[in-house]
Amino acid sequence: MNNPFPAKQAEKFCKALQDNLDTFGCLDFESERLISTQYLFGPARGQMFGVLVCQDNQGNEVILKAFSGQYDGKWVIPGWVPPVCEVSQFTAIVSKYDSQIHALSQKLLAETGKEAFSLQEKRKGLSQACLQEIYDSYRFCCIDKSILTLEEVFGEKLPPTGTGDCCAPKLLHYAFSHHLQPVSMAEFYYGKANRSLTKEHKQFYGPCDDKCKPLLKHMLGLDIVYCDENLLVVNKKEGMLSVPGRGEDMQDCVETRIKRLFPDCINQPAVHRLDMDTSGLLVLCLEARAHRNLSIQFMDGKVEKQYIALLEGLIRSQSGLIELPFRLDTENRPRQIYDENRGKWGITQWEKLGVEYFQEKRLATRILFSPKTGRTHQLRVHSAHEKGLAHPIIGDRLYGKREQGQRMLLHAYRISFIHPVTQEPMSFESLPEF
């Protein structure tokens, strides 16, 4: 995954950390200088290291550093952020199972056939029970100070080995539990290249997809797809507002969560909006210049967006262009209605991706929408109206029907624009969960 925080400031401290590791040849260079970096260039190979730049309640800069997992069998090294797990508890759990697993391994040396298979299954069961008990002991402090368990993230299945021990969750857990505000984060690999040759000495990498991405999404309260000093791209979940609504119960939204995560950002960071019922990619800016530039790109139609939706029934045509005028139904807000005289024109290009059975019981058509204008509820109206596709989006409570516990199956899948500061072309994709 991409780094969920701006990296530039933290990268400077990372390079200083690399210099210290080079110069002193040890991790405990601030104390006894006994824990050598040679371990990282031997059979065990290199390891990920990370730096998180924070501010405390008085505005003072605090620099945290962490290594992934254990370092040469050590969980705790002076000067480095400790693990999320309680080391004594971890050791007690491992000790409880270790002798049993070792005894089964010894028996296996003398057995073959069905007996050997039975012993292997018992050993596997004990290993899984040990891992389950270890993972049950992990408690992560989130940005809102709530406590998160791994079961809340991964469900009943075992998380990937090492989940929670990478640099990013260790650093953020420590920061949030010590009332520190994260500002910048970066991670680098140090040591002999890994066996798959995907990580090289002193190169920077984002948090891992399999272990960190699902965990950080919960800890931060947002699925951050991209972040730099100027802007963010967030994968908004269905059911969340883009910006605050009216009333105290409508204040939790992407925008307020971004402002909680980045207190120094502008007051209204959202550049555009997605309906509460729509999931997908949303762009926000941290500073005014970027917001102004991107807003103009949206107004000038220079931002390309694509959505994926699942519509009720069978649509026989393969593609087309929908042009319909519609406006707000003032007597039935926020519903939009077709109006040739007072409506604003909405234009949408569409393409059929396939036909499938929704929940194995009714026919549905998967559509790729490319809106050319950005009217309120444009895709929902264009799908449902008889002058459009005449097939509402599944789960659309305003223009179709929604069953109990069902979401609207519309997802902002792709967005492309020019970076407002670097002028670099940017493009992001996020496949829907449906």
C-alpha positions as CSV (number, residue, x, y, z in Angstrom):
1,M,0.0,0.0,0.0
2,N,1.0,3.6,-0.4
3,N,2.2,5.6,2.7
4,P,-0.9,7.0,4.4
5,F,1.0,10.0,5.6
6,P,3.3,12.6,3.8
7,A,6.8,11.1,3.7
8,K,9.2,13.9,2.9
9,Q,9.9,15.1,6.5
10,A,10.2,11.5,7.8
11,E,12.5,10.5,5.0
12,K,15.1,13.0,6.2
13,F,15.2,11.4,9.6
14,C,15.3,8.0,7.9
15,K,18.4,9.0,6.0
16,A,20.0,10.2,9.3
17,L,19.1,6.9,10.9
18,Q,20.7,5.0,8.0
19,D,23.9,7.1,8.5
20,N,23.9,6.2,12.2
21,L,23.4,2.5,11.4
22,D,26.3,2.8,8.9
23,T,28.6,4.7,11.2
24,F,28.0,2.8,14.4
25,G,27.2,-0.6,13.0
26,C,24.6,-1.2,15.7
27,L,21.0,-0.5,16.6
28,D,21.7,0.6,20.1
29,F,24.0,3.5,19.0
30,E,22.4,5.8,21.5
31,S,23.3,3.5,24.5
32,E,25.6,0.5,24.9
33,R,26.3,-0.2,21.2
34,L,26.2,-4.0,21.6
35,I,23.5,-5.0,19.1
36,S,25.3,-5.3,15.7
37,T,23.8,-4.6,12.3
38,Q,25.8,-7.6,10.9
39,Y,22.8,-9.7,11.6
40,L,21.1,-7.9,8.7
41,F,23.7,-8.9,6.3
42,G,23.8,-12.6,7.2
43,P,21.5,-15.5,6.5
44,A,18.5,-13.7,8.2
45,R,18.9,-10.9,5.6
46,G,17.6,-7.4,6.0
47,Q,14.6,-5.9,7.8
48,M,12.2,-3.0,7.5
49,F,12.7,0.1,9.6
50,G,10.4,3.1,10.0
51,V,10.3,6.7,11.4
52,L,7.2,8.6,12.5
53,V,7.5,12.3,13.0
54,C,5.0,13.5,15.6
55,Q,4.0,16.5,17.7
56,D,3.1,16.4,21.4
57,N,0.4,18.5,23.1
58,Q,2.8,21.5,23.4
59,G,3.7,21.4,19.7
60,N,7.1,19.9,20.2
61,E,8.5,17.6,17.6
62,V,8.9,13.9,18.6
63,I,10.7,11.4,16.5
64,L,9.8,7.7,16.9
65,K,11.7,4.8,15.2
66,A,10.8,1.2,14.9
67,F,12.0,-2.1,13.4
68,S,9.7,-4.8,12.0
69,G,9.0,-7.9,14.1
70,Q,11.8,-9.1,16.4
71,Y,15.5,-8.1,15.9
72,D,17.7,-11.2,16.2
73,G,15.3,-12.6,18.8
74,K,14.9,-9.3,20.7
75,W,11.5,-7.6,21.0
76,V,12.8,-4.6,22.9
77,I,15.9,-2.5,22.1
78,P,16.6,0.9,23.9
79,G,15.6,3.9,21.8
80,W,13.2,2.0,19.6
81,V,9.4,1.8,19.9
82,P,8.4,-1.4,21.7
83,P,6.1,-4.0,20.2
84,V,2.3,-3.8,20.4
85,C,2.1,-7.2,22.2
86,E,3.1,-7.6,25.9
87,V,6.4,-9.4,25.7
88,S,5.9,-11.3,28.9
89,Q,2.5,-12.5,27.8
90,F,3.8,-13.5,24.4
91,T,6.6,-15.5,26.0
92,A,4.2,-17.2,28.3
93,I,1.9,-18.3,25.5
94,V,4.8,-19.6,23.4
95,S,6.3,-21.5,26.3
96,K,2.9,-23.1,27.0
97,Y,2.7,-24.6,23.5
98,D,6.4,-25.0,22.6
99,S,7.1,-28.2,24.6
100,Q,4.0,-29.9,23.2
101,I,4.9,-29.0,19.6
102,H,8.5,-30.1,20.1
103,A,7.4,-33.4,21.5
104,L,5.2,-34.1,18.5
105,S,8.0,-33.1,16.2
106,Q,10.3,-35.7,17.9
107,K,7.6,-38.4,17.5
108,L,7.2,-37.6,13.8
109,L,10.8,-38.6,13.2
110,A,9.9,-42.2,14.0
111,E,6.5,-42.5,12.4
112,T,5.3,-42.9,8.8
113,G,1.9,-43.3,7.0
114,K,-1.4,-42.6,8.8
115,E,0.3,-42.1,12.2
116,A,2.7,-39.5,10.8
117,F,-0.2,-37.7,9.2
118,S,-2.2,-37.7,12.4
119,L,0.8,-36.3,14.3
120,Q,1.3,-33.6,11.7
121,E,-2.4,-32.6,12.0
122,K,-2.1,-32.4,15.8
123,R,1.1,-30.3,15.6
124,K,-0.6,-28.0,13.1
125,G,-3.6,-27.7,15.4
126,L,-1.3,-26.7,18.3
127,S,0.6,-24.2,16.2
128,Q,-2.7,-22.6,15.1
129,A,-4.0,-22.5,18.7
130,C,-0.8,-20.9,19.8
131,L,-1.0,-18.2,17.1
132,Q,-4.7,-17.6,17.9
133,E,-3.9,-17.0,21.6
134,I,-1.0,-14.7,20.6
135,Y,-3.2,-12.7,18.3
136,D,-6.0,-12.5,20.8
137,S,-3.6,-10.7,23.1
138,Y,-2.9,-7.9,20.7
139,R,-4.6,-4.5,21.4
140,F,-4.1,-1.5,19.1
141,C,-4.8,2.1,20.1
142,C,-6.6,3.9,17.3
143,I,-6.6,7.6,16.4
144,D,-10.0,8.0,18.2
145,K,-8.5,6.3,21.3
146,S,-10.7,3.2,20.8
147,I,-9.0,-0.2,21.3
148,L,-8.9,-2.5,18.3
149,T,-8.5,-6.3,18.2
150,L,-7.2,-8.3,15.3
151,E,-10.5,-10.3,15.2
152,E,-12.3,-7.0,14.5
153,V,-10.1,-6.6,11.4
154,F,-9.7,-10.1,10.1
155,G,-12.8,-11.9,11.6
156,E,-12.4,-15.4,12.9
157,K,-9.7,-16.5,10.5
158,L,-6.1,-16.3,11.5
159,P,-4.3,-13.1,10.3
160,P,-1.1,-13.5,8.2
161,T,1.9,-14.3,10.3
162,G,3.5,-11.2,11.8
163,T,0.4,-9.1,11.6
164,G,0.8,-6.1,14.0
165,D,4.5,-6.4,14.2
166,C,5.4,-4.3,11.2
167,C,6.8,-0.7,11.6
168,A,3.7,1.3,10.8
169,P,1.2,-0.3,13.3
170,K,3.9,-0.3,16.0
171,L,4.7,3.4,15.4
172,L,1.0,4.5,15.2
173,H,-0.1,2.4,18.2
174,Y,2.7,4.0,20.3
175,A,1.8,7.5,19.0
176,F,-1.9,7.3,19.6
177,S,-1.5,5.6,23.1
178,H,0.9,8.4,24.1
179,H,-1.2,11.3,22.8
180,L,1.1,12.2,20.0
181,Q,-0.1,13.6,16.7
182,P,1.5,11.9,13.6
183,V,2.9,14.3,11.0
184,S,5.0,12.3,8.6
185,M,6.0,8.7,8.2
186,A,8.5,6.7,6.1
187,E,9.8,3.1,6.0
188,F,13.0,1.7,4.5
189,Y,14.7,-1.6,4.1
190,Y,18.2,-2.1,5.5
191,G,20.5,-5.0,4.9
192,K,20.9,-7.9,2.5
193,A,18.2,-8.0,-0.2
194,N,15.3,-10.3,0.7
195,R,15.0,-13.7,-1.0
196,S,12.4,-12.6,-3.5
197,L,14.5,-9.6,-4.4
198,T,11.6,-7.3,-3.9
199,K,13.4,-5.2,-1.3
200,E,16.8,-3.6,-1.6
201,H,19.2,-2.0,0.9
202,K,18.2,1.6,1.9
203,Q,15.3,1.8,-0.4
204,F,11.9,3.2,0.7
205,Y,8.7,1.2,0.7
206,G,5.1,1.7,1.8
207,P,3.4,-0.5,4.5
208,C,2.6,-4.1,3.3
209,D,-0.7,-4.9,1.7
210,D,-1.6,-8.2,3.4
211,K,-0.9,-7.3,7.1
212,C,-0.7,-3.6,7.4
213,K,-3.3,-2.3,5.0
214,P,-6.4,-3.8,6.6
215,L,-5.1,-2.9,10.1
216,L,-4.1,0.7,9.3
217,K,-7.5,1.3,7.7
218,H,-9.2,0.6,11.1
219,M,-6.5,2.4,13.2
220,L,-6.8,5.6,11.1
221,G,-10.5,5.4,10.6
222,L,-9.9,5.9,6.8
223,D,-8.7,3.8,3.9
224,I,-6.1,6.2,2.5
225,V,-5.1,5.2,-1.0
226,Y,-2.5,8.0,-1.5
227,C,-1.1,10.9,0.5
228,D,1.5,13.6,0.0
229,E,2.0,17.1,1.4
230,N,-0.7,18.6,-0.8
231,L,-3.5,16.1,-1.2
232,L,-5.0,12.7,-0.3
233,V,-7.1,10.1,-2.1
234,V,-9.4,8.1,0.1
235,N,-11.4,5.0,-0.6
236,K,-14.7,6.0,1.1
237,K,-16.8,3.2,2.5
238,E,-20.5,3.0,1.8
239,G,-22.7,4.6,4.4
240,M,-20.2,7.4,5.3
241,L,-20.8,11.1,4.4
242,S,-18.2,12.9,2.4
243,V,-18.7,16.2,4.2
244,P,-20.6,17.1,7.4
245,G,-24.4,17.2,7.3
246,R,-26.8,19.2,9.4
247,G,-27.1,18.2,13.0
248,E,-24.7,16.7,15.5
249,D,-25.4,13.2,14.4
250,M,-24.2,14.0,10.9
251,Q,-20.8,15.3,11.7
252,D,-18.8,12.1,11.3
253,C,-17.6,12.0,7.7
254,V,-14.5,11.7,5.6
255,E,-13.7,15.4,5.9
256,T,-13.9,15.5,9.7
257,R,-11.8,12.4,10.0
258,I,-9.2,13.9,7.7
259,K,-9.1,17.0,9.8
260,R,-8.6,14.9,12.9
261,L,-5.7,13.1,11.2
262,F,-4.2,16.3,9.8
263,P,-5.2,19.1,12.1
264,D,-3.2,21.7,10.1
265,C,-5.1,21.1,6.9
266,I,-7.6,23.6,5.4
267,N,-11.0,23.9,6.9
268,Q,-12.9,22.3,3.9
269,P,-10.4,19.8,2.3
270,A,-12.9,17.9,0.1
271,V,-12.6,18.8,-3.6
272,H,-15.7,16.9,-4.6
273,R,-18.3,14.6,-3.0
274,L,-19.7,11.1,-3.2
275,D,-23.2,10.3,-2.0
276,M,-23.3,8.7,1.4
277,D,-24.6,5.4,-0.2
278,T,-21.8,5.4,-2.8
279,S,-18.4,3.9,-2.0
280,G,-15.1,4.6,-3.7
281,L,-12.4,7.2,-4.5
282,L,-12.6,10.7,-3.1
283,V,-10.0,13.4,-3.4
284,L,-9.2,15.9,-0.6
285,C,-6.5,18.6,-0.3
286,L,-4.4,19.6,2.7
287,E,-3.6,23.1,1.5
288,A,-5.5,25.9,-0.3
289,R,-3.4,26.2,-3.4
290,A,-3.9,22.5,-4.3
291,H,-7.6,22.8,-3.5
292,R,-8.0,25.8,-5.8
293,N,-6.2,24.1,-8.7
294,L,-8.1,20.8,-8.4
295,S,-11.5,22.6,-8.0
296,I,-10.8,24.3,-11.3
297,Q,-9.9,21.0,-12.9
298,F,-13.3,19.6,-11.8
299,M,-15.2,22.6,-13.0
300,D,-13.4,22.5,-16.4
301,G,-14.2,18.8,-16.8
302,K,-10.5,17.8,-16.8
303,V,-10.9,15.2,-14.0
304,E,-11.8,11.8,-15.4
305,K,-14.0,9.5,-13.3
306,Q,-15.4,6.1,-13.7
307,Y,-17.9,4.1,-11.6
308,I,-18.8,0.5,-11.5
309,A,-22.4,-0.4,-10.7
310,L,-24.7,-3.4,-10.6
311,L,-28.1,-2.7,-12.1
312,E,-31.3,-4.6,-11.7
313,G,-32.2,-6.9,-14.6
314,L,-30.8,-7.5,-18.1
315,I,-29.6,-4.7,-20.2
316,R,-29.2,-5.9,-23.8
317,S,-27.3,-3.0,-25.4
318,Q,-23.5,-3.0,-25.1
319,S,-22.8,0.7,-24.6
320,G,-24.3,4.2,-25.1
321,L,-24.6,7.8,-24.1
322,I,-27.3,9.2,-21.8
323,E,-28.3,12.9,-21.8
324,L,-31.0,13.9,-19.4
325,P,-32.1,17.2,-17.7
326,F,-33.0,16.9,-14.1
327,R,-33.3,19.0,-10.9
328,L,-34.0,18.7,-7.2
329,D,-37.5,17.6,-6.2
330,T,-38.0,20.4,-3.6
331,E,-40.9,18.5,-2.1
332,N,-39.0,15.2,-1.7
333,R,-35.4,16.1,-0.9
334,P,-32.8,15.0,-1.9
335,R,-34.5,13.1,-4.7
336,Q,-33.9,14.5,-8.2
337,I,-36.6,14.6,-10.9
338,Y,-36.6,14.8,-14.7
339,D,-37.4,18.3,-16.0
340,E,-36.9,19.3,-19.6
341,N,-37.6,23.0,-18.8
342,R,-35.8,23.7,-15.6
343,G,-33.4,20.8,-15.2
344,K,-29.7,20.8,-15.7
345,W,-28.3,18.4,-18.3
346,G,-26.4,15.4,-17.1
347,I,-24.3,13.4,-19.6
348,T,-23.0,9.9,-19.0
349,Q,-21.2,7.4,-21.2
350,W,-21.7,3.8,-20.2
351,E,-20.5,0.3,-21.2
352,K,-21.8,-3.1,-20.2
353,L,-19.1,-5.2,-18.4
354,G,-21.2,-8.4,-18.0
355,V,-24.4,-10.1,-16.8
356,E,-24.5,-12.1,-13.6
357,Y,-26.8,-13.4,-10.9
358,F,-27.0,-11.2,-7.9
359,Q,-27.0,-13.3,-4.7
360,E,-27.6,-16.3,-7.0
361,K,-31.3,-15.4,-7.3
362,R,-31.8,-12.6,-9.8
363,L,-30.3,-11.3,-13.0
364,A,-28.2,-8.2,-12.9
365,T,-26.0,-6.2,-15.3
366,R,-22.6,-4.8,-14.4
367,I,-22.0,-1.4,-15.9
368,L,-19.0,0.9,-16.2
369,F,-20.1,4.6,-16.1
370,S,-18.0,7.5,-17.3
371,P,-19.9,10.7,-16.3
372,K,-19.1,13.7,-18.4
373,T,-20.9,16.1,-16.0
374,G,-21.2,16.0,-12.2
375,R,-24.8,16.5,-11.3
376,T,-26.3,15.3,-8.0
377,H,-27.4,11.7,-8.2
378,Q,-26.6,11.7,-11.9
379,L,-25.7,8.0,-12.3
380,R,-28.6,6.9,-10.1
381,V,-31.1,9.0,-12.1
382,H,-29.6,7.9,-15.5
383,S,-29.8,4.3,-14.4
384,A,-33.4,4.3,-13.1
385,H,-35.2,6.7,-15.4
386,E,-37.2,5.4,-18.3
387,K,-35.4,7.8,-20.6
388,G,-32.1,6.5,-19.3
389,L,-31.3,2.8,-18.8
390,A,-34.6,2.1,-17.0
391,H,-32.8,-0.3,-14.6
392,P,-32.2,1.1,-11.1
393,I,-28.9,0.4,-9.3
394,I,-29.4,-2.5,-6.9
395,G,-29.9,-1.2,-3.4
396,D,-30.8,2.4,-4.4
397,R,-33.3,3.4,-1.8
398,L,-34.3,6.6,-3.7
399,Y,-34.8,5.4,-7.3
400,G,-35.2,1.7,-6.8
401,K,-35.6,-0.5,-3.8
402,R,-33.4,-1.7,-1.0
403,E,-33.8,-4.9,1.0
404,Q,-32.9,-5.2,4.7
405,G,-29.2,-4.9,5.3
406,Q,-28.4,-4.2,1.6
407,R,-26.1,-1.4,0.3
408,M,-26.3,0.4,-2.9
409,L,-24.0,-1.2,-5.5
410,L,-22.3,1.9,-6.9
411,H,-18.6,2.4,-6.5
412,A,-16.3,5.2,-7.7
413,Y,-13.7,3.0,-9.3
414,R,-11.3,5.2,-11.1
415,I,-10.2,8.9,-11.0
416,S,-7.5,10.7,-13.0
417,F,-6.3,14.3,-12.7
418,I,-3.1,16.4,-12.9
419,H,-1.3,16.9,-9.6
420,P,-2.0,20.5,-8.6
421,V,1.6,21.2,-7.6
422,T,3.9,18.9,-9.4
423,Q,1.8,18.8,-12.6
424,E,2.3,15.0,-12.8
425,P,-0.6,13.0,-14.2
426,M,-2.2,11.0,-11.4
427,S,-4.5,8.0,-11.7
428,F,-6.0,5.7,-9.1
429,E,-8.2,2.6,-9.2
430,S,-10.1,0.8,-6.5
431,L,-12.1,-2.3,-7.4
432,P,-15.5,-2.6,-5.7
433,E,-16.2,-5.2,-3.0
434,F,-19.3,-6.3,-4.8
